[in-house]
Amino acid sequence: MVTHAFLANVETTRQLRQSHPEMRMRYPYKEKRFYPVSWPAQAVTKEGKRVVLPMGRGRASLVLPVELPEHSRSVTLVWNNGYELHVSVEVPQAEEAPGKVHATVDLGEIHLATVTTNTSEAIIVTGRGIRSLKRGRTKALRTISKKQARCTKRSRRWKKLQRAKNKQSRRAERRIRDQRHQATHKVIDFCIEHNVGTLFIGNPHGVRKKSNGRHHNQRMSLWEYGKDIGYLTHKAKQAHIECFTGSERGTSSQCPECGHKHKPRNRQWICKACGFSGHRDLVGSINMHKITFDEQVNFPRSFTYLRPAKSRKSSRRADMPLVL
């Protein structure tokens, strides 16, 4: 399987060199200490709460105390600061789109996704939990790094602190990935519920290029909107929803009623020309319908505010419809 993966990489590089001669593509040349090993579905044997993976003729099989899902297929053994068994599970995909409604998604750092449809339905999924996890991770790593700076490099104390940094990073990464999956699931579930057939995701790449001070620049550098786009695209494909992305330039600074432009100061968008008032992220998502589908959409009278996952402390304000 390692040889097959290596030859597949060589073939991919050869094709990219022919189709994209301007790109400097190199064949695999680095020696890897750890290499992912894959087993096809027919080679995986399930025995109750354990899985048996053959290691080739004359070698003992690898037995792992893992209970695989019922519809699991191939597996891959990966080194990610520790061994992980990645299992592919067969998930049924929709055969047709839920409907013909158009929807747009405005990605953000505070509110992960704001979705509006051309039927004036709206939802906002917050990203404050993910931002809080990233800030906590950064503060914890800073504290450990200060202690590590006083140690002799490669000493016993230095290695112990390095292990603590790795453990903290991996734990935060797992929690962030879980919240991102749950948040994007809520977006796609909303689209299925409201019969969305075409989904546009705005790409906020231009926002990151702006330099607005070191604190803002740090928040922008931690904003992983590319992963949000990838997760939404993958889940939309499973739901048979046509999904594409493009520029969203100027959508958050234009009034959806009269077209007057100005830069908003807070989360509430107030037009100085006509007096219109509405949520800033909803304004951006509504304006995307004009540049993408060339249609005028009425501003939603209410929207639903959701968290990706349940918080530890219950709150009556979460998951409740808000009326503008």
Disulfide bonds with the S-S distance in Angstrom:
none
